[in-house]
Amino acid sequence: MKVEKYARWLTNDDIIDITIISEKNKIKKFALNYRALIKSVWTEIYRVDNYHGFLHEQRFWRSAEPIRLDSDYYLPISIIINKYIKIIMSNYQTYRELYEGKK
């Protein structure tokens, strides 16, 4: 099994951690974690992954409970990854404001 980890910086205080686990050149699992530097502490704000055997997101401004994403389940994993990176990039400021209680 091969584990790849990347970081995509959005700002100096906002980052997406990308983890991809593959086997025989096929993606098996992935995780996208949006974190923000809040009061000098890196804080997890949003996560989407297919760990636990199903595709789900976690909106930490509401709860750590997973929210199933069944509508995207049958898409190829590479498309899901790219889709949610774009979603995070478009919405990270709103996610952060929601986490900080500004919305």
Backbone as a ProteinNet text record, in pm:
[ID]
protein_1_A
[PRIMARY]
MKVEKYARWLTNDDIIDITIISEKNKIKKFALNYRALIKSVWTEIYRVDNYHGFLHEQRFWRSAEPIRLDSDYYLPISIIINKYIKIIMSNYQTYRELYEGKK
[TERTIARY]
82.4	0	88	49.4	124.9	43	104.8	38.8	108.6	30.9	82.5	13.3	92.2	37.4	86	-7.6	20.7	-44.2	4.2	-58.4	-85.3	-205	-239.3	-273	-182.3	-200.5	-299.4	-397	-495.3	-455.2	-408.9	-350.4	-243.8	-181.2	-84.1	-151.4	-283.1	-357.7	-460.5	-461.3	-560.4	-493.3	-521.7	-454	-548.7	-531	-598.7	-491.9	-508.8	-422.3	-487.6	-410	-460.2	-385.9	-459.7	-400.3	-465	-381.9	-430.5	-361.5	-440.6	-388.7	-424.1	-321	-344.3	-278.1	-330.9	-278.2	-283.6	-172	-161.8	-210.6	-164	-196	-344.3	-421.4	-563.4	-590.3	-655	-686.1	-790.1	-756.8	-848	-917.7	-839	-893.1	-831.8	-905.4	-853.7	-914.5	-848.8	-900.8	-856.8	-950.4	-922.5	-960.3	-865.3	-889.1	-859	-959.4	-935.3	-910.8	-793.9	-757.7	-726.7	-749.7	-722.2	-645.6	-558.9	-484.3	-571.6	-622.5	-711.9	-650.9	-622.1	-560.5	-434.5	-351.3	-221.6	-232.6	-350.2	-369.6	-429.4	-368	-424.1	-548.6	-661.6	-791	-858.9	-906.4	-976.9	-1117.4	-1151.9	-1278.9	-1373.6	-1318.8	-1400.9	-1318.8	-1386.6	-1318.9	-1414.3	-1358.2	-1432	-1338.5	-1392.2	-1310.9	-1399.9	-1334.5	-1407.9	-1359.6	-1302.9	-1266.1	-1395.9	-1389.4	-1506.5	-1598.3	-1552.1	-1629.2	-1736.2	-1747.3	-1845	-1795.6	-1842.2	-1805.1	-1884	-1813.9	-1882.5	-1801.8	-1870	-1805.4	-1832.7	-1748.2	-1767.2	-1753.2	-1855.5	-1858.2	-1838.1	-1714.5	-1679.7	-1737.8	-1790.9	-1857.9	-1994.5	-2042.8	-2170.9	-2151.3	-2073.2	-2055.7	-1945.2	-1889.5	-1790.2	-1858	-1989.6	-2063.1	-2049.8	-2021.1	-2012.1	-2148.6	-2146.8	-2265.4	-2242	-2322.6	-2305	-2323.4	-2242.9	-2250.6	-2284.5	-2398.4	-2437.2	-2450.5	-2484.6	-2504.5	-2375.8	-2259.2	-2131.4	-2061.7	-2120.4	-2055.9	-2007.6	-2082.7	-2049.8	-1956.8	-1915.8	-1819.1	-1680.6	-1593.6	-1455	-1391.1	-1307.8	-1248.4	-1169.3	-1098.4	-1020	-1111	-1228.8	-1323.8	-1378.8	-1407.2	-1455.8	-1350.6	-1226.4	-1118.7	-1111.8	-1106.7	-1098.5	-1221.4	-1338.7	-1462.6	-1458	-1418.1	-1420.2	-1303.8	-1193.4	-1087.9	-1142.3	-1211.7	-1270.8	-1376.2	-1457.8	-1560.2	-1493.9	-1391	-1321.2	-1258.3	-1193.1	-1127.7	-1229.5	-1348.6	-1452.2	-1521.4	-1517.9	-1598.6	-1521.6	-1389.8	-1315.7	-1337.1	-1350.5	-1371.3	-1505.5	-1608.4	-1739.7	-1732	-1665.4	-1651.1	-1581.8	-1478.4	-1404.7	-1494.2	-1566.7	-1657.6	-1764.3	-1816.6	-1915.2	-1852.8	-1729.7	-1661.2	-1637	-1597.9	-1568.3	-1694.4	-1810.3	-1936.1	-1971.1	-1914.7	-1939.3	-2056.8	-2112.1	-2227.8	-2341.8
-116.6	0	124.5	223.9	347.6	462.5	539.3	653.7	780.8	871.1	999.5	1109.8	1206.1	1319.2	1448.1	1538.8	1668.4	1777.3	1897.5	2014.3	2116.1	2170	2276.6	2399.7	2495.7	2618.3	2709.2	2757	2850.9	2994	3009.8	3135.2	3093.2	3188.3	3153.3	3087.5	3106.4	3055.2	2948.6	2902.7	2805.6	2703.2	2576.4	2469	2351.1	2283.2	2155.6	2047.1	1953.8	1836.1	1727.3	1671.6	1568.7	1439.9	1334	1201.1	1106.5	1035.6	938.4	805.5	702.2	567.2	484.3	428.9	350.1	213.3	123.6	-12.3	-56.2	-100.1	-140.7	-29.1	93.4	211.8	246.6	200.9	233.5	296.8	413.7	482.5	401.1	372.5	296.8	387.1	477.6	568.1	705.2	805.3	941.2	1020.6	1129.6	1224	1363.7	1456.8	1598.2	1669.6	1734.5	1806.7	1953.8	2035.8	2180.3	2222.1	2283.8	2333.8	2482.6	2551.9	2694.5	2724.9	2822.7	2868.9	2970.2	2928.1	3011.9	3026	3150.4	3178.6	3093.5	3087.7	3018.1	2865.4	2809.8	2664.5	2619.8	2517.8	2461.6	2380.5	2420.5	2365.4	2304.3	2181.7	2115.2	2173.5	2218.6	2285.6	2196	2127.5	2049.8	1931	1818.7	1697.5	1621	1563.9	1469.3	1351.3	1229.7	1110.5	990	880.9	755.5	648.3	691.6	598	544.7	443.5	382	313.3	297.7	223	300.9	431.5	510.8	654.1	720.3	858.4	949.7	1039.7	1130.7	1258	1358.1	1481.9	1506.4	1589.5	1631.2	1782.5	1846.1	1991.4	2022.4	2045.9	2056.4	2179.2	2275.5	2388.8	2345.9	2228.5	2177	2058.4	1960.4	1835.4	1754.6	1660.3	1569.8	1450.2	1442.2	1329.8	1331	1216.6	1208.4	1227.9	1298.2	1318	1240.9	1140	1056.7	1138	1106.1	1169.6	1063.4	1005.1	893.9	933.2	1059.4	1098.8	1093.2	1104.2	1099.6	964.3	872.3	745.1	670.1	675.9	594.5	664	786.1	854	793.8	798.9	755.8	840.5	778.7	847.9	970.6	963	1079	1198.8	1174.6	1283.1	1338.8	1251.3	1295.2	1384.4	1341.6	1419.4	1558.6	1566.2	1695.5	1781.5	1719.6	1792.2	1857.5	1782.4	1836.3	1930.8	1916.7	2018.6	2151.5	2148.9	2272.2	2329.1	2242.6	2288.6	2357.1	2294.6	2354.3	2487.6	2492	2614.9	2728.1	2695.1	2795.9	2839.4	2754.2	2778.9	2788.9	2779	2770.9	2893.4	3011.4	3131.2	3124.9	3076.6	3059.3	2953.7	2841	2734.7	2788.9	2867.4	2924.1	3019.3	3105.3	3197.8	3122.7	3016.1	2935.3	2873.8	2824.2	2764.5	2868.5	2985.9	3091.6	3162.1	3119.2	3175.3	3311.3	3343.6	3474.3	3472.5	3354.8	3345.7	3278.3
0	0	0	-78.1	-90.4	-31.1	56.8	118.6	71.8	13.9	-31.5	47.3	92.3	166.7	102.7	82.7	22.7	107	88.8	150.4	40.1	39.6	-54.3	29.2	25.2	102.1	31.9	105.9	53.4	90.1	213.8	263.9	364.6	429.6	534.3	654.3	667.2	782.4	746.4	622	575.9	485	509.7	435.6	414.5	303.5	280.8	288.7	380.4	388.4	303.7	213.1	121.2	147.5	175.7	194.3	94.2	19.8	-79.1	-52.3	-36.2	-14.4	-137	-200.2	-321.5	-309.4	-389.6	-396	-541.4	-593	-733.5	-826.6	-798.4	-877.5	-881.7	-783.8	-775.7	-639.5	-642.3	-516.8	-440.1	-315.5	-228.7	-127.6	-67.8	33.6	15	62.8	59.4	174.9	207.8	306.4	267.3	272.9	252.4	380.9	442.6	568	548.2	568.6	569.1	713.4	735.2	868	859.4	971.3	978.7	1106.7	1096.2	1213.1	1286.6	1402.2	1482.6	1621	1658.7	1789.2	1810.9	1707.9	1710.5	1717.8	1690.9	1694	1560.4	1498.9	1376.8	1414.4	1356.6	1393.7	1272.5	1286.7	1177.6	1166.4	1045.7	1021.2	940.8	838.9	745.6	698.3	678.2	630.5	538.7	434	350.1	324.6	335.6	314	287.4	253.4	234.4	332	443.1	549.1	609.3	685.8	749.7	648.1	523.5	424.7	350.8	372.9	297.9	283.3	178.1	150.9	244.1	311.7	403.3	425.1	479.2	517.8	665.5	722.6	861	865.3	918.5	931.8	1079.2	1116.8	1257.9	1326.9	1251.1	1314.5	1367.8	1322.5	1370.6	1463	1415.4	1489	1422.5	1495.1	1437.2	1369.7	1379.2	1319.9	1167.1	1107.3	960.7	894.8	781.2	698.7	569.5	546.2	426.2	298.9	198.5	67	-36.6	-21.9	-108.9	-255.8	-284.9	-424.6	-506.1	-439.9	-510.2	-500	-429.6	-398.4	-522.5	-631.5	-748.4	-848.2	-818.3	-903.8	-881.5	-981.2	-959.1	-848.3	-767.1	-652.4	-696	-807.6	-852.3	-882	-935.8	-962.2	-831.1	-736.9	-605.6	-538.5	-541.4	-480	-542.3	-674	-742.2	-714.8	-712.9	-686.5	-548.1	-446.8	-310.9	-282.1	-352.1	-340.5	-391.3	-503.4	-558.3	-464.4	-404.8	-310	-190.6	-136.4	-21.7	-61.2	-175.7	-220.6	-239.4	-283	-305	-176.1	-73.1	45.6	176.6	173.5	299.3	388.1	329.1	410.7	484.4	416.3	479.9	588.1	560.5	660.9	786.4	763.8	877.3	957.4	888	956.9	1035.5	978	1050.3	1175.3	1161.8	1276.9	1385.6	1345.4	1441.2	1493.7	1442.9	1490.4	1433.6	1318.6	1258.2	1162.5	1135.3	1043.9	1113.4
[MASK]
+++++++++++++++++++++++++++++++++++++++++++++++++++++++++++++++++++++++++++++++++++++++++++++++++++++++

